[in-house]
Amino acid sequence: MDTIAKNKQLNNDEIFELMKQFITEVIGEEFVEEMDITPKSSFTKDLEMDSIEIVSFSEKIKTHFGDQIDFTGWLSAMDLDQLINLNLEMIINYIHECQS
């Protein structure tokens, strides 16, 4: 389920569930079952995703939301510390803002 109706605005809970689905598709269900994924989960510390997995996750967001969200541009504006500390809540808030 990489794409849905582009016009439907998702609430934060729906965005969170979608992000969890993308994470599951990227790192595998067997790994996700062992994790407690929350909006505060960081990609590097909590989810232990490597750079290739983060790129794959990013591609899923771009495929799903299309031109509605400039996810790559948003990430490229961050400094290294922000990228290291990136968590789901930050992405959820960004996507929610872009839908407004």
VENJOGI-V821119 format. One line per field, one symbol per residue. ss: DSSP state (a for helix, b for strand, c for the rest). psi: psi as a letter, one per 40 degrees, with the letter a starting at -180 (. if undefined). burial: I if it has 24 or more other ideal C-beta (glycine too) atoms within 12 Angstrom, else O. A space follows every 10 residues. Layout:
ss=???
psi=???
burial=???
//
This chain:
ss=cccccccccc caaaaaaaaa aaaaaaacaa aacccccccc cbcccccccc aaaaaaaaaa aaaaaaaacc aaaaaaccca aaaaccbaaa aaaaaaaaac
psi=gdiahdehhi iddddddddd ddddddeidd dddeighide hiddddefhi dddddddddd ddddebedhg dddddeeiid ddddehiddd dddddddde.
burial=OOOOOOOOOI OOOOIIOIII OIIIOIIOOO OIOOOOIOOO IIIOOIIOIO OOIIOOIIOI IIOIIOOIIO IOOOIOOOOO OOOOOIIIOI IIOIIIOOOO
//
